[in-house]
């Protein structure tokens, strides 16, 4: 069985490990995030101060987990990521122990995949992949593991529907004034809530008639000035005046938004707690407090969607709504990503979702279904392609291709079903149903003959076709309502 002593010897001989082997933290089970290099401000914003690396049943895994967390902190991953990794590694320890797998030599790829499959989150898979690759590269422990490809899933939509957004604006004044300004500013800027919390008190810059605001871009880890509308600048100046009047000239509080407290008297109705004078402290407001106050706001405002169901806001919805509004107004993809502070265009599937009302109107003309099974309507992404819409549309055996750069050979020629630019209409339904039936028979034969790779590929294609068929049913229902 692998012992901690053996591991310590391997770690001592590795380039990365020898830096940490004599670190006092390695002999402790509770680590301070500040000692790992995170600031006290980051700890307060995230409401996390310590990592608990105790309650491991396998000493060798506890030792490797500590090294893995040191490597994670060294790369300056977010607090959320580092906390998830501690949790995932603890769960791995519990799982291996329950399976009687106390020695790493007994760990198989199948066993790890079974552990990963128990969670619907990608966090567990990412943690295991990161840890095993780290252990192998540093020659601490070599476990054979090849991560499976992530299944294609429908991008999660977290925007505020138009009818709810109207209600939000109508009832914003129920919030204490600083919180109202906070959420208005987040909506207009599209910031992450952590970026709003970090915004400095003196964040405005005026150059002639133009106003600029200083923003922290979390993904890129730098500060940057963005030009804003004068009315947005006035919103910020109102908050600055509030801080001046509340805490005075001598306050050294340097953030734009402070901690807000409501009355803690249990016999006072919630709506009165919002309307009575709140209390403020010159401290950085935390994510947890914002989430609690937003939840209470939703209770007071009683938001309802178009179907009469209660609607719960989250702070991230304001950011996504800003992106969706820009997409609806035909803003360039790169501009949307730049405003929201993304380093790539990978998040654009979130932004390109239109309101249900717009979707229903589009479905009355000609509706499409994409690879995720979502009803959509095609419009070229760039203005320069508008006149080329018909030219760029290419018919395929299973629908239409709307790839913006389809002016020559396509690398997806024989894999349309896996392409983001592929669309089907109701006219393609008979062919899709026929192919679905054919592939099901093909799947039965592959299973009978024990052709596992062929089974996996057929199942993948069947899922893609099933997504489209379900989307076509949704499209038909939308048209029938009108």
N, C-alpha and C positions, 0 to 999 in steps of 0.2 A: 504494500500500500504506500502511496506517495505521502511523505511526511513534510511538515512545515520546514524542518531542518534542510531537507533536500532542496526544497523550493528556495530557501534563503541562499543556499550556495549558488544556485542557478541565477538568482536575481543579482547577487553580488558580482557575478561575472558578466552581466549585461550592461550595456552603456547607459540605458535609462534607469535600470534598477539600482545601480550603485549610488545614484544620487539620493535615493529614498530609503535604502535599507537601514540606515542608522537614524532616520528621522524619528523623533519621539512620538509623532502621530501614529506610526505603524504599531506601537504598543498600546494604543488607545482605541476604544470602541465607539466613542462619541467625538466627532470632529467638528470644530468650529469652522463655519464657512468663511469667516474673516481670515482665519489662519490659512485657508486654501487660496486666498488672494481676492476674495470678493469683498466689496466695500460695505460698511455699515449701512449706507444708503440703499444699496441693492438688497441687503437683508431685510430692511424695514419695508421697502416697496413690495417685496415678494412674501413677506411674513415668514421667512425661514432663516434660522440662525445656526442650526446644527444638523449634522448627518449622523444617523444612528447605524453603526456597522456591527451591531451585536446580534445575538440570537441566531447565530449560524451553527448548524449541526456538524458541518464538514470543515475542520480547521484549514485545510489546504485551500478550499474555495473562499473562505473568509480572507485569507492572506492575499489571494489573487484579486479578490474584489476590492480590497483596499488599494492595491496597485492600479487597478483599472480606474478607480475613482480619482486617484492622483493624476493619471494620464488625462482623464476627462477634464479635470480642473485646469491642468497645464495648457490645454487647447482652448480654454476660455469658453466652454460651452455654457449655455444658460443655466440658471439655477433649476429651472423646470426639468431640463434634460438630465442634469446630474442627480436630481432627486428620483426621477424615473429609473435611472440605471441602478441606484441602490435598491430600490423596490424590486426590480426585475431580477437582480442577482440573488436577493434573499429568497424570492419565489423559486428560483432555479435550485438553490440549496435545499429548500423544503421538498421540491419535487424529486430530486435525485435521491434524497434520503428515504423518501416514501417508496421509491422503486428499488431500494436496496443497493443503489449504485454509489457506494461509498468511496470507490477508487476510480480516478479518471480513466483508467484503462478500460473500464466497463462502459464508458460513455460512447454511444453510437450516434450516427447521424439521424437514424430513425427516432431514437429517444429524444434528441433535441428538437426535431421537427414536431413530435407529439407535444412537447412542452410549449412550443411556440403556437401550435394550433389551438391551445386552450384559451388564447386571448385573441380578440378581434382587433386589438390595437397593433400598429406597426412598431410601437416602442419596444416590445419584447424581442422581436426579431432583430431590430437594429442593435439592441444592447448585446445580444448573444453574438451577432456577427462582429461587432466592434471588439468585444472582449476576446473572442477566440483568435481573431486576426492579430490583436496586440500580443497575446500570449505566445503566438507562433513566431511573430517577427522578433520578439525579444528573447526567444528560445527558453521561455519559462515552462511552457507546456504545449505540446503539439496534439491537437484534437482534430480529426478529420471532419470537416463540416463545410458543405457548399450550400449557401442559402438559396431557397427556391425563389423564383420570380414572383413578385407581388401580382395578385390578380387585379385586373382592370376593374375599378369601381367607379361609380358615379360620383363626381366631385360634390362634396357636401356644400349645400347652399345655406348661408347664414345671413340673409339680408332682411331688412325690415320691409314688409309688404307696403304698398302705397297707402292702403286704407289705414294701416296701423301708424305709418309715418305722419299722416294728418293728425291722428289722435295725439301722438307724441308732441307735436308742435303746439297743439291746443292746450295741453296740460303740462308743458314744461315749467310753467310758473308755480306748480305745486312743489317743485324742488327748492331747497335752499339756493339762494342766488349763485354762490360759487359753483355748486354742482351743475346748475343749469348752464352756466357759462362753460364748464368743463366739457359737457356732452355736446353742446353746440359747436365748440371748437374742434372736438374730435370728429364730428360729422363733416364739418367744412374742410378740414385738413386731411382726413383719412388716416390719422395717426394710430399707431398701436397705443393701448392704454398706458403701457410702460413708458412710452415716449412722451405722452402728455404729462405723466407724473414727474418725469425728470426735467420738464421744461423750466428754464431759469426765470426768475422774477423779471429780470431785465432782458427780455428776449426780443424786443422790437428794435428795428433800425429804420430810420427815415432818410430817404435820399430824394430831395425835391418833393414831388407829389407821389412818389412810390414808397410803399411800405414793405418791409421784409421781416420775417419771423425766424428765429433761430430754433432749429429742430435737431433732436438726436435721432439718427437713423440706426435703429437697433441692428439690422442685418449687416450693415456695412461698418458699424462701430465707429461712426464719426459724426461731428456736428456740421450742420449746413444751413445757410440762410435760404428761405423760400419767399418769393414775392407773394403778397396777399392783397386782398381787396381792402380799401380803407375802412369798410364796415367791420371787417374781421379785426383790423388793428384797433378799432374803437372797442370791440368786445374785450380784447386783451387789456386795453387801458382801463376799462371798467374794473377788471379783476385786480389790476395793479393799485387802483385807487382804494378798492375794498381792503387790500392788505395794509395799505398805508393807514387807513382810518381805523382798522381793527387792532393792529399791533403797534402802530406808532412809528415815528421816525427812527427810533433807536433799535428797532428789531433787526437782527442779523439773519432772519429767515430769508433764504435766497431762492425759494421755489415759487412758481406761479400759483400752485394750488396747495392748500393746507388741509389738515385733518378736520373733518366735520363730525360733530356728535349730535344726536337727537336726544330728546328727553327719555330717560330710562324708567319713568313711572309706568307701572303695568296697567293702571286703571285709566290711562288716557288713550282715547282712540288713536289709531295710527295716523289718520289724516290730520289730527290736531298736533301730533308730534312734528309733522312736516311744517305745519303752519305757524306753530309757536317758534319763538326765537331760538335757533340752534346755537350750539356752542362751538367755538373754533379754537384750535391750538396751533401754534407756529411749528408744526411738525409735518414732514412729508406724509401725504396720505398713502395708504397701502392699497394694493389690488383687492385684498379681502374686504376692506371697508367699502370700497367703491362697489364691489359686487353685492354686498349686503344692502347698501343704500339703494342701489338700482332695483334690487328685488322688492324692497319695501315700496319704492316708487311705483312699480308695476301693480302691486296690491292696491295702492291708493287710487291710481289712475284707472284700473280695471280695463286694460287694453283688450280688445277683441278683434280677431281677424274677420274676413268677409263671411266666414261660415259660422260666426258667433262663438268660436272657441277662444279661451283665454290665451293671451300671447305674452310670453316671458322674454323680455329684452336681455341681451348680454352686451357688454361694452364693445365686444368685437363686431357686433352687428352694425354699429355706427360706421366703422371702418369699411366693412364690406358694402354697405349701402352707398357710401361715397363712390366706391369703385363701380358699382352697378349703374349709378346715375351717369358717371362719365362714359361708361360703355354704351348706355342707352343714347347718349348724345353724340355717339360716333367718335369719341376721342381715340387717338392713336394708341395701340397696345403699349408701345414703349413709353408714352406719356403717362398712361395709367400706372404702369410699373414704377416709373420714376417718382410720381406723386406719392405713391404708397410706400416707397422705400424698398422695393424688391430688387434683388440682384439679377433676376432672370424673369422670363415670361411664363414660368411654370404654373403660376397661380391664375392665369387668365381664364381657365374654365370656370372659375368662381365668378369672374366679373361679367362674363358674356351671357348671363342668364337674364332674361327680360321679365317684366312683370306679367302676371297671369292675364291681365286685360290685353296687353300687347300680343301675347302668345295666342289668345283666342282670335284676335283680329287677323293675325298672320295665317292661322290655320284655315280661315275661311277662304283665303286665296289659294295658296299651295303650301301644305305643311310637309316638313321633312322629319325623319327620325334619325338621330345620330347613333354612334357605336355604343353609347351608354344606355340607349333606349329612351332618350329624352326627346320630347317633341320640340322642334325648333324651326326657324325659318332662315334660309341662307341669304346673307348679304355680304359681298366682298368686304374683307376686313379693312382694307385701305381705300382711301378715296381714289387713288390713282388706278384702282382696278374696277371702278364702277362701270365704265363703258365696256369692260372686257368680260362682264359676267357670263354672257352666253358663250363667248369664245373659250373661257376657262372651264366651263362645265364639260365633263367627259363622261359618256355613257359607259357603264361596265355591266357585266353579266348580272350583277346583283344590285343595281341602283345607279346613282350618279356620284361622280367625284367632283368636289369643289375645292381642290387644292389650289391655293392662290398662285403657285409658281408652276402650274401644270402646263408647261410649254414644250416639254420634251419627254424623254423616258422617265418613268416613275419607279422608284425603288420598291414601291408597294404594289406593283402591277399584279402580283399573284397573292396579295394579302390584303385586299380591300377591306375585309371585315375587321381588321386590326388597325385601320387608319382613321385618325381623327377627322379627316376631311371627307370621309365617305358618308353619303346620305341615302336613305330609301324613302319611297313614297308608297301610298296605298296600291299603286299599280304593280309594285314589286312583291306584294304579299303572296300571291300564288306560287311564284318561283321560290321564295324563301321557305314556304311551308313544304313544298316538294323536296327541297334540299334538306330540310330538317328531318323529314321522314326517311330519306335516303341515308343520311348520316347516322340515324339511330340504328338502322339495320347494319350499317358498316361497323358501328360501335359494338354491337352484339357479337359480330364475327371476330373482331379484334380481341374482345375479352375471352371468347372461346379458345382462340389460338394463343392466348397468353402474351399478346404483343403490347406490353405496358406503355411503351413510348407512343405507339399509335393511339392507344386508348386515351392518354393524356392530351394529345393534340386534338383528337376528335371531340373530346369533352370541352376543350377550350373553344372550338369553333361553334359547337352547339350552344354554348352559353352566349356567344356574341350574336348568333341568329335569334335566340330566344329573347334577348334584350330588345332587338329590333321589332320582333313580332309583338311584344308587350307594348312597346312605344306606339306601334301602329294601332293597337286597340285603343290606347289613350287618345290618339289623334282622332280616331273615328268618334269616340265619345264626345270630344270637344265640338266636333262639327255637328253632331246630332243635337247638341244643346242649342245650337244657333240655326 
